[in-house]
Amino acid sequence: MSIATLAAMWMASSLMLRSAAVRSQSGILAACDYKDLATAQVSGGSAGVDVSFCGRSVTLRESGSAADPFAGVTWWDASHQGEKLTKQESKTLKNHVGSYWRYGRSVAQLGKGLLPPLYKEDYNTDFKDDNYASLVRSVLGFTVTLADAANKLPAPAACADAWLGEWIPSEALELLRLKKETGRTTSFPWFQAPTMDESHSYQFLTSKEQPESCKPVCLQQNISFPVQFHFRTRHGKDVAKYDTKEKPMLVLPNLAFKVAEVSEVITDPLYVMSTAELVQWLNETHPYKSFQERAGQTFGPFPRLAKEVQDRQMDGKGFSAWEAKGDGEGRYEMLEVSGAEYRPFFDALSSRFDMPPRPGLWGQVSNEDPYIIKVTLEDPEGCD
């Protein structure tokens, strides 16, 4: 597959990371500053909402995002660092960081080239406009104020670390690998809020976070992948005081990052086993994890399951795919596990996963991805 083909597929993806040759892609639009968006011409049309700025016009729609609508807009401005935030800037920053559904989601959708939801369609939003043209003006104004606030915050003297968990399509992953190999940089067309608490990022890599279009077998069918982005940058803004739970760092749009690493990390030791190794594991006893209800106890063996694996000649990958199916021919239905055995049985098999646990209905539960992809993004000038 050619670079051009990959790039075209990537632009159509939901994440829309981009190549960037410089810190901000200002060369695409001549001298286009983010403040110009505050005076953009916005009008409703039959196909969507037209936004004109910096000599360019884009159409935003409810579905089918405009390809990279704000490419080339310069968002980073270090000249105001250390200045005191106005009351409105402080409020905007707090609203964006503290409430994704009320504010952050609309900013993200606009950045992706999609129309945010109207209040009459979704009461979770705090943008109360009754038509799309007015809504776009409101969200653009909010976003410009957000950038004003972010640019006043100090940047770290040395590279700071933050992590972002995200399921991304296979085409996006392949393009990241290509950028790693060729030394091309990548960027995000809207604000990112990775967490400075690495363990928190794993919550967004669980099987329950898979895209609905391919759930629950996105990974097994190579459609979408759980990716943990590790940002190492001097251009992130610490906004943890606005959200002490998620401890976010705010990353402005269109900043360029070097793809320093793309690696696969096995989180299910069974996934790489042969049939013989898997049968042996199932016929042995193993300890529960420390966060589980039965910590300190052991589980296994599972001779009936071992026999099924042996009879079907399943290796680890086949076993993982079979577990994920859940359609009457997976999830061990043929074992006829009784109600009394059900919880201990599934707790036992889920204890093998190496990712940090996530919150569940009855306390901490295992993350059940067989592997994740770790992507390290650094400032182009490096962090050493």
C-alpha positions as CSV (number, residue, x, y, z in Angstrom):
1,M,0.0,0.0,0.0
2,S,1.4,3.4,-1.0
3,I,2.0,6.3,1.4
4,A,-0.6,8.3,-0.4
5,T,-3.2,5.6,0.0
6,L,-2.4,5.2,3.7
7,A,-2.6,8.9,4.2
8,A,-6.0,9.2,2.5
9,M,-7.4,6.3,4.6
10,W,-5.9,7.9,7.7
11,M,-7.6,11.2,7.0
12,A,-10.9,9.5,6.9
13,S,-10.4,7.9,10.3
14,S,-11.9,9.1,13.5
15,L,-8.6,10.1,15.2
16,M,-7.0,12.1,12.3
17,L,-3.4,12.3,13.3
18,R,-1.4,14.2,10.7
19,S,2.0,14.6,9.3
20,A,3.7,17.9,10.3
21,A,7.1,19.1,9.1
22,V,7.3,21.9,11.6
23,R,6.1,22.8,15.1
24,S,2.8,24.1,13.6
25,Q,1.7,23.7,10.1
26,S,1.3,27.4,9.4
27,G,2.5,26.9,5.8
28,I,-0.8,25.3,4.7
29,L,-2.7,28.5,5.4
30,A,-0.8,31.8,5.1
31,A,-0.5,33.4,8.5
32,C,-3.6,31.8,9.9
33,D,-3.8,32.4,13.7
34,Y,-6.3,30.7,15.9
35,K,-7.8,34.0,16.9
36,D,-9.0,34.4,13.2
37,L,-11.5,31.7,14.0
38,A,-13.3,34.1,16.4
39,T,-14.3,36.2,13.3
40,A,-14.9,33.4,10.9
41,Q,-17.9,33.7,8.7
42,V,-20.4,31.0,9.6
43,S,-23.6,30.3,7.6
44,G,-26.0,27.4,7.4
45,G,-26.5,25.6,4.2
46,S,-28.4,22.6,2.8
47,A,-25.4,20.4,3.2
48,G,-24.3,21.6,6.6
49,V,-22.6,24.7,8.1
50,D,-20.0,26.6,6.0
51,V,-17.1,28.2,7.9
52,S,-14.9,30.7,6.1
53,F,-11.6,31.8,7.6
54,C,-8.1,32.8,6.4
55,G,-9.2,32.7,2.8
56,R,-10.6,29.1,3.1
57,S,-14.0,27.6,3.5
58,V,-15.0,24.3,5.0
59,T,-18.4,22.6,5.4
60,L,-19.2,20.9,8.7
61,R,-21.8,18.1,8.7
62,E,-23.5,15.9,11.2
63,S,-21.7,12.8,9.8
64,G,-18.9,12.4,7.4
65,S,-16.3,14.7,8.8
66,A,-14.7,17.4,6.7
67,A,-11.1,16.4,6.0
68,D,-8.9,18.2,8.5
69,P,-10.8,21.5,8.5
70,F,-8.4,23.5,10.6
71,A,-5.1,22.2,9.2
72,G,-2.5,25.0,9.2
73,V,-4.0,27.1,12.0
74,T,-1.4,28.1,14.5
75,W,-2.6,27.5,18.0
76,W,0.7,27.7,20.0
77,D,1.7,31.2,21.2
78,A,4.4,31.4,23.9
79,S,4.4,35.2,24.1
80,H,1.6,35.3,26.7
81,Q,3.0,32.6,29.1
82,G,2.8,33.7,32.7
83,E,0.1,36.3,32.2
84,K,-2.9,36.2,34.5
85,L,-6.0,34.5,33.2
86,T,-9.2,36.5,33.0
87,K,-12.2,35.2,34.8
88,Q,-13.7,34.1,31.5
89,E,-10.5,32.3,30.5
90,S,-10.3,30.5,33.8
91,K,-14.0,29.5,33.6
92,T,-13.6,28.2,30.1
93,L,-10.5,26.2,31.0
94,K,-12.3,24.7,34.0
95,N,-15.4,23.8,31.9
96,H,-13.4,22.2,29.1
97,V,-11.2,20.1,31.3
98,G,-13.8,19.3,34.0
99,S,-16.7,18.2,31.8
100,Y,-16.2,16.3,28.5
101,W,-19.9,15.8,27.8
102,R,-20.9,19.4,28.5
103,Y,-18.0,21.1,26.7
104,G,-15.0,19.0,25.7
105,R,-17.0,16.8,23.3
106,S,-18.3,19.7,21.3
107,V,-14.8,21.1,20.9
108,A,-13.4,17.7,19.8
109,Q,-16.2,17.1,17.3
110,L,-15.7,20.6,15.7
111,G,-12.0,19.9,15.5
112,K,-12.7,16.6,13.7
113,G,-14.9,18.5,11.2
114,L,-18.2,17.3,12.6
115,L,-21.2,19.4,13.9
116,P,-21.6,19.1,17.7
117,P,-25.0,18.1,19.0
118,L,-27.7,20.7,19.5
119,Y,-29.1,21.0,23.0
120,K,-32.5,19.8,21.8
121,E,-30.9,16.6,20.5
122,D,-28.7,16.0,23.6
123,Y,-29.3,17.6,26.9
124,N,-25.8,16.7,28.2
125,T,-24.3,19.7,26.3
126,D,-24.2,23.1,27.8
127,F,-24.2,24.8,24.4
128,K,-27.8,25.9,24.2
129,D,-28.0,27.2,20.6
130,D,-31.1,26.3,18.7
131,N,-29.5,26.0,15.2
132,Y,-26.2,24.7,13.9
133,A,-24.8,27.9,12.6
134,S,-25.2,29.6,15.9
135,L,-23.8,26.5,17.7
136,V,-20.7,26.5,15.5
137,R,-20.1,30.2,16.3
138,S,-20.4,29.5,20.0
139,V,-18.1,26.5,20.0
140,L,-15.5,28.4,17.9
141,G,-15.6,31.3,20.4
142,F,-15.3,28.9,23.3
143,T,-12.3,27.2,21.6
144,V,-10.5,30.5,20.9
145,T,-10.9,31.5,24.6
146,L,-9.7,28.0,25.6
147,A,-6.5,28.5,23.5
148,D,-6.0,32.0,25.0
149,A,-6.1,30.4,28.5
150,A,-3.9,27.5,27.6
151,N,-1.3,29.8,26.0
152,K,-1.0,31.8,29.2
153,L,-0.2,28.8,31.3
154,P,3.5,28.0,31.8
155,A,5.2,25.3,29.8
156,P,7.6,22.9,31.5
157,A,11.3,23.5,31.2
158,A,11.9,19.8,30.6
159,C,9.8,17.2,28.8
160,A,6.8,16.2,30.9
161,D,5.1,12.8,30.5
162,A,1.4,12.1,29.9
163,W,-0.6,9.2,28.5
164,L,-3.7,8.9,26.3
165,G,-5.6,5.6,25.8
166,E,-7.5,5.4,22.5
167,W,-8.9,2.7,20.1
168,I,-7.7,3.6,16.6
169,P,-8.4,2.0,13.2
170,S,-5.9,-0.3,11.6
171,E,-5.1,2.2,8.9
172,A,-4.2,4.8,11.5
173,L,-1.9,2.4,13.2
174,E,-0.2,1.5,10.0
175,L,0.4,5.1,9.2
176,L,2.0,5.7,12.6
177,R,4.3,2.8,12.0
178,L,5.2,4.3,8.6
179,K,5.9,7.6,10.2
180,K,8.2,5.9,12.7
181,E,10.1,4.2,9.9
182,T,10.4,7.3,7.7
183,G,11.0,10.0,10.4
184,R,7.8,11.9,9.5
185,T,6.1,13.8,12.3
186,T,2.4,13.6,13.3
187,S,0.0,16.0,14.9
188,F,-3.5,16.3,16.3
189,P,-6.1,18.7,14.8
190,W,-7.8,19.4,18.1
191,F,-7.1,19.7,21.8
192,Q,-5.8,16.6,23.5
193,A,-6.0,15.9,27.3
194,P,-3.7,13.0,28.1
195,T,-3.4,12.1,31.7
196,M,-0.3,12.5,33.8
197,D,-1.4,9.4,35.7
198,E,-0.3,6.5,33.5
199,S,-2.5,3.9,35.2
200,H,-5.6,6.0,34.4
201,S,-5.0,5.8,30.7
202,Y,-5.5,2.0,30.7
203,Q,-9.2,2.5,31.5
204,F,-9.7,3.6,27.9
205,L,-8.0,0.6,26.4
206,T,-10.5,-2.0,27.7
207,S,-12.7,-4.2,25.5
208,K,-15.8,-2.2,26.6
209,E,-14.2,0.9,24.9
210,Q,-14.1,-0.8,21.5
211,P,-15.9,1.0,18.6
212,E,-19.5,-0.2,18.4
213,S,-19.1,-1.0,14.7
214,C,-16.9,-4.0,15.4
215,K,-17.4,-4.7,19.1
216,P,-16.5,-7.2,20.7
217,V,-14.0,-8.5,18.1
218,C,-12.3,-5.3,16.8
219,L,-8.9,-6.5,17.9
220,Q,-9.3,-10.1,16.8
221,Q,-10.4,-9.1,13.4
222,N,-7.7,-6.4,13.0
223,I,-10.2,-3.6,12.6
224,S,-9.3,-1.4,15.6
225,F,-6.5,-1.5,18.1
226,P,-6.1,-0.3,21.7
227,V,-3.3,2.3,21.6
228,Q,-1.6,4.0,24.6
229,F,0.0,7.2,23.4
230,H,2.9,8.4,25.6
231,F,3.5,12.1,25.2
232,R,7.0,13.4,26.1
233,T,6.8,17.2,25.5
234,R,7.8,20.6,26.7
235,H,4.6,22.0,25.1
236,G,1.9,20.4,27.4
237,K,0.1,22.5,29.9
238,D,-0.6,21.1,33.4
239,V,-4.3,21.5,34.1
240,A,-4.6,18.8,36.8
241,K,-6.0,21.3,39.3
242,Y,-9.2,21.5,37.2
243,D,-9.6,17.7,37.3
244,T,-7.8,16.0,40.2
245,K,-9.2,12.6,39.2
246,E,-7.9,12.4,35.7
247,K,-4.9,14.7,36.1
248,P,-4.8,16.0,32.5
249,M,-2.2,17.8,30.5
250,L,-3.6,20.0,27.8
251,V,-2.0,19.8,24.4
252,L,-2.9,22.4,21.8
253,P,-3.8,21.5,18.3
254,N,-1.4,21.2,15.4
255,L,1.8,20.7,17.4
256,A,4.2,18.4,15.7
257,F,5.5,15.2,17.4
258,K,8.1,12.7,16.4
259,V,6.9,9.1,16.5
260,A,9.7,7.7,18.6
261,E,8.3,4.3,19.2
262,V,5.5,1.9,18.1
263,S,5.5,-1.4,19.9
264,E,3.2,-4.3,20.7
265,V,3.0,-5.3,24.3
266,I,1.5,-8.7,25.1
267,T,-0.9,-8.4,28.1
268,D,-2.3,-11.9,27.9
269,P,0.4,-14.6,28.4
270,L,-1.9,-17.2,26.9
271,Y,-2.1,-15.3,23.6
272,V,1.4,-16.4,22.5
273,M,1.1,-20.0,23.6
274,S,1.0,-23.1,21.4
275,T,-1.8,-25.6,21.8
276,A,0.4,-27.8,24.0
277,E,1.4,-24.9,26.2
278,L,-2.2,-23.7,26.5
279,V,-3.4,-27.2,27.5
280,Q,-0.6,-27.4,30.1
281,W,-1.5,-24.0,31.6
282,L,-5.2,-25.0,31.9
283,N,-4.2,-28.2,33.7
284,E,-2.2,-26.3,36.3
285,T,-3.1,-24.1,39.3
286,H,-2.4,-20.3,39.4
287,P,-2.8,-17.5,41.9
288,Y,-5.5,-14.8,41.8
289,K,-4.3,-11.2,41.4
290,S,-3.9,-9.0,44.5
291,F,-6.9,-6.8,43.5
292,Q,-9.3,-9.7,43.2
293,E,-11.8,-10.8,45.7
294,R,-10.0,-14.2,46.1
295,A,-6.5,-12.8,46.4
296,G,-4.2,-15.2,48.2
297,Q,-6.1,-18.2,46.8
298,T,-5.4,-20.2,43.7
299,F,-7.5,-21.4,40.8
300,G,-7.4,-24.3,38.3
301,P,-7.0,-26.8,36.9
302,F,-9.6,-26.7,34.2
303,P,-9.5,-30.2,32.6
304,R,-12.7,-29.9,30.7
305,L,-11.6,-26.6,29.1
306,A,-8.1,-28.1,28.4
307,K,-9.8,-31.0,26.6
308,E,-11.8,-28.7,24.4
309,V,-8.7,-26.7,23.6
310,Q,-6.9,-29.9,22.8
311,D,-9.7,-31.4,20.7
312,R,-10.0,-28.1,18.7
313,Q,-6.3,-27.7,18.4
314,M,-6.5,-24.1,19.6
315,D,-3.4,-22.0,20.1
316,G,-3.4,-18.8,22.2
317,K,-4.6,-16.5,19.4
318,G,-7.5,-18.9,18.6
319,F,-8.4,-19.2,22.2
320,S,-8.5,-15.4,22.5
321,A,-10.8,-15.1,19.5
322,W,-13.0,-17.8,20.8
323,E,-13.4,-16.1,24.1
324,A,-14.3,-12.8,22.5
325,K,-17.0,-14.2,20.3
326,G,-19.8,-14.5,22.9
327,D,-22.3,-15.7,20.3
328,G,-23.1,-19.2,21.6
329,E,-19.9,-20.8,20.3
330,G,-17.5,-18.8,22.5
331,R,-17.2,-17.7,26.1
332,Y,-17.2,-21.4,27.2
333,E,-21.0,-21.9,26.7
334,M,-20.4,-25.5,25.8
335,L,-18.9,-26.1,29.2
336,E,-22.3,-25.4,30.8
337,V,-20.7,-23.6,33.8
338,S,-23.3,-23.5,36.6
339,G,-24.5,-20.3,38.3
340,A,-22.5,-21.0,41.5
341,E,-19.3,-21.6,39.5
342,Y,-19.7,-18.8,37.0
343,R,-18.2,-15.9,38.9
344,P,-15.2,-17.8,40.2
345,F,-14.6,-19.3,36.8
346,F,-14.5,-16.1,34.9
347,D,-12.5,-14.3,37.7
348,A,-10.0,-17.0,37.5
349,L,-9.4,-16.9,33.7
350,S,-9.5,-13.1,33.7
351,S,-6.7,-12.9,36.4
352,R,-4.1,-13.9,33.8
353,F,-4.1,-10.4,32.1
354,D,-1.2,-8.2,32.9
355,M,-2.7,-4.7,32.3
356,P,-3.7,-2.6,35.4
357,P,-7.3,-3.3,36.5
358,R,-10.2,-1.1,35.8
359,P,-13.2,-0.2,37.9
360,G,-16.1,-2.6,37.6
361,L,-19.5,-3.1,39.1
362,W,-18.1,-5.2,42.0
363,G,-14.7,-3.5,42.5
364,Q,-11.6,-3.7,40.4
365,V,-11.7,-6.1,37.4
366,S,-9.1,-7.2,34.8
367,N,-8.5,-5.5,31.5
368,E,-9.0,-8.3,29.0
369,D,-7.1,-7.1,25.9
370,P,-4.6,-9.8,24.7
371,Y,-2.2,-7.0,23.7
372,I,-2.0,-3.2,23.4
373,I,0.1,-0.9,21.2
374,K,2.3,1.6,22.8
375,V,3.2,4.7,20.8
376,T,5.7,7.2,22.1
377,L,5.4,10.8,20.8
378,E,8.2,13.4,21.5
379,D,8.9,16.9,20.5
380,P,10.8,16.9,17.2
381,E,13.9,18.4,18.9
382,G,13.9,15.5,21.4
383,C,13.8,15.3,25.2
384,D,17.4,14.6,26.2
